Structure formats: structure tokens, C-alpha cells
Amino acid sequence: MPAASSETQEATQYDVIIVGAGSGNSILTPDFDDKKVALVEKGAFGGTCLNVGCIPTKMYVLAAEKAFAAREAGKLGIDLEYKGADWPAIVQRVFDNRIDLIAKGGEDYRRNGCDNVTVYDMEASFVGPKTLKTGRGEDEELITAETIILAAGARPYIPDWAHGVTFHTNEDIMRLERQPKSLTIVGGGFIAMEFAHVFDALGTDVTVISRSQLLRKLDSDIAEPFNALAAERYTTHIGRTVASAEETDTGITLTLDDGSAITSEALLIATGRVPNSDTLNVHAGGIDTHPDGRVAVDEYGRTSADGVWSLGDLSSPYQLKHVANAEQRAVTHNVLSTWSGSEDSSLVPLPHDHVPSAIFTRPQIATVGMTEQEATDAGFDVTVKVQNYGDVAYGWGLEDSTGLVKLVADRSSGKLLGAHYMGPQASTLIQQMITVMAYGLDLRTFPRAQYWIHPSLAEVTENAILGLDLTFKEV
């Protein structure tokens, strides 16, 4: 980072300032080569997804799946024994050999391979319209630009009761020096459930505390059986909150609101995420926020401050990497359109239609569109079909008794309103239904207009579509 002068408050002028080198790093297409750019990233390049989120967690899930296979091999007549994980080797594979090298490479490229880009590696905050302060002390510098793009992401929410005891979040739990023998996870969302699967599969005794049903935003026909499966696998305290926490020689003891106490060697907090608008001090830049802290943007990604844009977890209603990437493409296009003078005719909206998500726990879960309740509340003539994996040949061969697909459709139009999968390959199987929704395909003709490979798990989707009570037009 370039040294700043402490004797002057004159701001260094840039054409563009980008705050955040996750999806924000992808903004710098060749269209920006003639611009003087400041790229601010206080952490590792690649953002949450690369360093502490999507990618490393799925690499841990892969290890967990191999370990968990031993528990179910008997159903296939195979005798497997799981003897434990080499935790340091897993950490080395994920971070030393892969993630850290990619993050460092990305930063090295921006620092040394882009003459028009200056990298600032300390936190930035607004001190006025289009002006940010970055760095501290002798390294403090003011920077300004007519175009500012915010992609500063979010961070874990830490409840008050956790202060004073040792705890972990998704940002450091994967880099522990050793695998804990016992782990308490506070939270019931996708982060909590993915790590519960990972640590339990690798041999850690896992306890889950959640103030509400696990994965409560899912369709009830997915959430209810998942909660039942989770209760069989983990020690669960559902509908409970933490009243206090104490650290002792034996670990972390949590006292719940019902007076019960749970002690584990390690504590993971996964109670949600907070947009980094407060650390950015966005209000000083004239930038409005939602009550939950997200930066407020219009349909094109523009904030309330002229020339300032925002994307990703800092402002999006979807904290998903594929959404952040899609928003980045839209904002990049819109910024370039603004510069070219064609703003009024060529701006594209942030792409928030048919947003899918997947949870890489066990069983794997994937969803897109409305739940049955949402579709009913929206006034559609709803028809649904719940199809079990075990009712098709491949699911039967897997000895699967818990996997299912639920489709939600409009009876009169044949329009798919929502798709919900729980079971093996859920995140892959759902892609076909995402296509159906994106292109508005009619479910009354779709299943017989193509082949479905037999035997494959794709047939569970075919059968689910055919099981919908759709109204066919008279010929």
C-alpha cells in the first residue's frame, strides 16, 4: 500500500475506486485498462467465497462424504471402517495447496501485473461524498473518485453473550490446529448445517442449538424431514436460545434459556451475517441503508449517492456467490453504459429472477422459486407433487429412503413455480428445473419432449412432473 502524507488531507484522485476484491475484483475487464483504479481489500483476495465460504467448505464436505460413506456401506453389502481424519492434512490440502495460493496469485497479479491499479490493503471508510479514508497512522490516505463500486461483503454476526469466551466462525473454524473432540454449533441456517455435517462425519461429537426449526425457510415438506434426520444424527436443542457462556478448563459451557447447560471443547457461532456498511461508514458518503444494514440500491445497482454503486452481500437480498457474480456483471455493464452516455437506453437490472441455492449438508438440499405456501399466498392455482428418490430405479439401487423432490406448479398454465430437492446430487438435479423456470417452459409438454436417461436420478424429476395435476387444453 502506498504511504500517505500525514501533513495534508488532500485526497488522491482516481477514476474508479472498488472496495472489495471478491466479486469486485472481476469488475476490472479490459474496458477499465485506461482508467486509474484504486482497489481496496483489507483481507485476502477472492472474498468470502474463495477464502472462508463456498469453495473451502465444499472441499471439507468432500472429505466428510468419504468418511460418512463407511456408516452406510453396510446397506450395499460392503464392510468399511472409518479410522479418523488427518485434520492437518485436510487443512494443508485445502488452504496451503489450493486456496491460499489462488488468493495470493490474485493479489500479486493486481499489484504487479496491472499498471493502472493501486491496491490498498487496509480497511476503508467514507469521510464524505465520494471520499474514503484508508489505512491508519502514517499509512493513512484519502482517496476519491467520480465512480465508486462497493463490493465489501458481510461478516459473521456475533451475539453479545459470546464476548468473553473463545468462539469460532466460518472465517477460522476450518483452520483450527486440530479437530475438536466436541463442538457446539449455535445457529440453524445453511452455514451451521454444513459444518455440522462436516465435523460429525469426521468424528466430532456435534451439538446444535437453534432458536427455531433448522433451515426454517425451506418448504415444509423439505424442512420437516430434514429436522427429523438432524435430530437422529446430532444432539439438538431446537427452540432454545443461549442465556450465558463461560469458558473453563474443559471447554465452553453454554447455559440455555431453559436452564440446561452444554459443554463442548469448541464453539462455532453461525447466527447470521452482517453487511459491512457500518465499517464502511456509508452514511458519511450520503449512502442510504436498509434497516438490516444492507446498502440500498435501485434495480440497476445505484446507491442514493450519485456515482456510487453496490453489489454482492453488502447490498443484495441474496447472500450467494452466484448472485454476487451476476450482479457484478450487471453493475459493470451499467457503469460502462453510464460512461458512454447511453445510460437511459442500455442499463440492465440486477438479475434476481429464479435465484437457486444449495446446501451441502447431508442430505444435500437445493431449491429454486416459491414454496407451496408462498405460491398459495400469491394466488396461484397450486398443484404439487412430492416424489421419493426411492421410487425410481437409481434411487432404489442407492437404498435411499429419505431423498425426495417437491415440485410446485400452476395447475392451469403448466408453469413451474418452485422446485425443492433433498438427497444425493440435489444441487445438480435442480439445474434442469432452473432452466424450465428461466425459459418459461410448459410442464404439460416438457417431460415428453425429451428423453430421460434410464436408470438415472433424473427420472425422479420426470416422475415428479408427470405426477402434477395439470390442466390440459382440449385439442
WOCORGI-V238564 format. One record per residue. RES is the residue in three letters. SS is DSSP state (A for helix, B for strand, O for the rest). Layout:
res & ss
RES & SS
RES & SS
This chain:
res & ss
MET & O
PRO & O
ALA & O
ALA & O
SER & O
SER & O
GLU & O
THR & O
GLN & O
GLU & O
ALA & O
THR & B
GLN & B
TYR & B
ASP & B
VAL & B
ILE & B
ILE & B
VAL & B
GLY & O
ALA & O
GLY & O
SER & A
GLY & A
ASN & A
SER & A
ILE & A
LEU & O
THR & O
PRO & A
ASP & A
PHE & A
ASP & O
ASP & O
LYS & O
LYS & O
VAL & B
ALA & B
LEU & B
VAL & B
GLU & O
LYS & O
GLY & O
ALA & O
PHE & O
GLY & O
GLY & A
THR & A
CYS & A
LEU & A
ASN & A
VAL & A
GLY & O
CYS & A
ILE & A
PRO & A
THR & A
LYS & A
MET & A
TYR & A
VAL & A
LEU & A
ALA & A
ALA & A
GLU & A
LYS & A
ALA & A
PHE & A
ALA & A
ALA & A
ARG & A
GLU & A
ALA & A
GLY & A
LYS & A
LEU & A
GLY & O
ILE & O
ASP & O
LEU & O
GLU & O
TYR & O
LYS & O
GLY & O
ALA & O
ASP & O
TRP & A
PRO & A
ALA & A
ILE & A
VAL & A
GLN & A
ARG & A
VAL & A
PHE & A
ASP & A
ASN & A
ARG & A
ILE & A
ASP & A
LEU & A
ILE & A
ALA & A
LYS & A
GLY & A
GLY & A
GLU & A
ASP & A
TYR & A
ARG & A
ARG & A
ASN & A
GLY & O
CYS & O
ASP & O
ASN & O
VAL & B
THR & B
VAL & B
TYR & B
ASP & O
MET & O
GLU & O
ALA & B
SER & B
PHE & B
VAL & B
GLY & B
PRO & O
LYS & O
THR & B
LEU & B
LYS & B
THR & B
GLY & O
ARG & O
GLY & A
GLU & A
ASP & A
GLU & O
GLU & B
LEU & B
ILE & B
THR & B
ALA & B
GLU & B
THR & B
ILE & B
ILE & B
LEU & B
ALA & O
ALA & O
GLY & O
ALA & B
ARG & B
PRO & B
TYR & O
ILE & O
PRO & O
ASP & A
TRP & A
ALA & A
HIS & O
GLY & O
VAL & O
THR & O
PHE & O
HIS & B
THR & O
ASN & O
GLU & O
ASP & O
ILE & A
MET & A
ARG & A
LEU & O
GLU & O
ARG & O
GLN & O
PRO & O
LYS & O
SER & B
LEU & B
THR & B
ILE & B
VAL & B
GLY & O
GLY & O
GLY & O
PHE & A
ILE & A
ALA & A
MET & A
GLU & A
PHE & A
ALA & A
HIS & A
VAL & A
PHE & A
ASP & A
ALA & A
LEU & O
GLY & O
THR & O
ASP & B
VAL & B
THR & B
VAL & B
ILE & B
SER & B
ARG & O
SER & O
GLN & O
LEU & O
LEU & O
ARG & O
LYS & O
LEU & O
ASP & O
SER & A
ASP & A
ILE & A
ALA & A
GLU & A
PRO & A
PHE & A
ASN & A
ALA & A
LEU & A
ALA & A
ALA & A
GLU & A
ARG & A
TYR & O
THR & B
THR & B
HIS & B
ILE & B
GLY & O
ARG & O
THR & O
VAL & B
ALA & B
SER & B
ALA & B
GLU & B
GLU & B
THR & B
ASP & O
THR & O
GLY & B
ILE & B
THR & B
LEU & B
THR & B
LEU & B
ASP & O
ASP & O
GLY & O
SER & O
ALA & B
ILE & B
THR & B
SER & B
GLU & O
ALA & B
LEU & B
LEU & B
ILE & B
ALA & O
THR & O
GLY & O
ARG & B
VAL & B
PRO & B
ASN & O
SER & A
ASP & A
THR & A
LEU & A
ASN & O
VAL & A
HIS & A
ALA & A
GLY & A
GLY & O
ILE & O
ASP & O
THR & B
HIS & O
PRO & O
ASP & O
GLY & O
ARG & O
VAL & B
ALA & O
VAL & O
ASP & O
GLU & O
TYR & O
GLY & O
ARG & B
THR & O
SER & O
ALA & O
ASP & O
GLY & O
VAL & B
TRP & B
SER & B
LEU & O
GLY & A
ASP & A
LEU & A
SER & O
SER & O
PRO & O
TYR & O
GLN & O
LEU & O
LYS & A
HIS & A
VAL & A
ALA & A
ASN & A
ALA & A
GLU & A
GLN & A
ARG & A
ALA & A
VAL & A
THR & A
HIS & A
ASN & A
VAL & A
LEU & A
SER & A
THR & A
TRP & A
SER & A
GLY & O
SER & O
GLU & A
ASP & A
SER & A
SER & A
LEU & O
VAL & O
PRO & O
LEU & O
PRO & O
HIS & O
ASP & O
HIS & O
VAL & O
PRO & B
SER & B
ALA & B
ILE & B
PHE & O
THR & O
ARG & O
PRO & O
GLN & O
ILE & B
ALA & B
THR & B
VAL & B
GLY & B
MET & O
THR & O
GLU & A
GLN & A
GLU & A
ALA & A
THR & A
ASP & A
ALA & O
GLY & O
PHE & O
ASP & O
VAL & B
THR & B
VAL & B
LYS & B
VAL & B
GLN & B
ASN & B
TYR & A
GLY & A
ASP & A
VAL & O
ALA & A
TYR & A
GLY & A
TRP & A
GLY & A
LEU & O
GLU & O
ASP & O
SER & O
THR & O
GLY & O
LEU & B
VAL & B
LYS & B
LEU & B
VAL & B
ALA & B
ASP & B
ARG & O
SER & O
SER & O
GLY & O
LYS & B
LEU & B
LEU & B
GLY & B
ALA & B
HIS & B
TYR & B
MET & B
GLY & O
PRO & O
GLN & O
ALA & A
SER & A
THR & A
LEU & A
ILE & O
GLN & A
GLN & A
MET & A
ILE & A
THR & A
VAL & A
MET & A
ALA & A
TYR & O
GLY & O
LEU & O
ASP & B
LEU & A
ARG & A
THR & A
PHE & A
PRO & O
ARG & O
ALA & O
GLN & O
TYR & O
TRP & O
ILE & O
HIS & O
PRO & O
SER & O
LEU & O
ALA & A
GLU & A
VAL & A
THR & A
GLU & A
ASN & A
ALA & A
ILE & A
LEU & A
GLY & O
LEU & O
ASP & O
LEU & O
THR & O
PHE & O
LYS & O
GLU & O
VAL & O
